[in-house]
């Protein structure tokens, strides 16, 4: 499944004023000409008010670290030293 990155999502929200609802964010992305993948990632966010682009980036269904492959993630999951650390906080 292809996922967009945070940078791709945020590229279409530069003119948005915050706080904004999910619907406001999706509407702005549509107005800015965002592709289907970006709109899908934004529509997957919880329907709450967002205070800034960082909150949007954390909530959108994006791949925040595109250089890490699924094989890398699997290897890290098997590594015992990372068992009690959240996946997004693990170091290589």
C-alpha positions in Angstrom: 0.0 0.0 0.0 1.4 3.4 -1.0 1.5 6.0 1.7 2.2 9.7 1.2 4.8 11.4 3.4 4.2 14.3 5.8 6.0 16.7 3.5 3.6 15.8 0.7 0.6 16.4 2.9 1.8 19.6 4.4 2.7 21.0 0.9 -1.0 21.6 0.3 -1.8 23.3 3.6 0.5 26.4 3.4 -2.4 28.8 3.1 -4.5 27.2 5.9 -5.3 29.2 9.1 -5.3 27.3 12.3 -7.1 26.2 14.4 -8.9 24.1 11.7 -11.2 21.2 11.7 -10.5 18.0 9.6 -13.1 19.1 7.1 -11.4 22.6 6.8 -8.0 20.9 6.2 -9.4 18.5 3.6 -11.2 21.4 1.8 -8.0 23.4 1.7 -6.0 20.5 0.3 -8.7 20.0 -2.3 -8.6 23.7 -3.2 -4.8 23.5 -3.5 -5.0 20.6 -5.9 -3.8 17.8 -3.6 -3.7 14.3 -5.2 -6.0 11.4 -4.1 -3.4 9.9 -1.8 -3.0 13.2 0.2 -6.7 13.6 0.5 -7.1 10.0 1.6 -4.5 10.5 4.3 -6.2 13.7 5.5 -9.7 12.1 5.5 -8.3 9.3 7.7 -7.6 11.8 10.6 -9.9 12.0 13.6 -12.6 14.6 13.3 -11.2 17.1 15.8 -9.8 20.6 15.8 -6.1 20.9 14.9 -4.0 23.7 16.3 -1.1 23.6 13.8 0.5 21.7 10.9 2.5 19.6 13.4 -0.7 18.2 14.8 -1.9 17.5 11.3 1.4 15.7 10.4 1.1 13.5 13.5 -2.6 12.6 12.8 -2.6 12.1 9.1 -2.1 8.6 7.7 1.3 9.2 6.4 4.7 7.6 6.2 6.7 9.9 8.4 10.0 8.1 7.7 9.9 6.9 4.1 13.5 5.8 4.0 12.8 3.0 6.5 11.6 -0.1 4.6 9.2 -2.7 5.8 12.2 -5.1 6.1 13.9 -2.6 8.4 10.8 -2.4 10.6 10.6 -6.2 10.8 14.3 -6.4 11.8 13.8 -3.8 14.5 10.8 -5.6 15.8 12.9 -8.8 16.2 15.7 -6.9 18.0 15.2 -7.5 21.8 16.8 -4.2 22.8 13.8 -2.4 21.2 11.0 -4.4 22.6 9.9 -1.8 25.1 10.4 1.3 22.9 7.6 2.6 20.7 8.4 2.0 17.1 8.6 5.7 16.1 11.2 6.2 18.9 13.4 3.3 18.0 16.9 4.1 16.8 18.6 2.0 14.2 
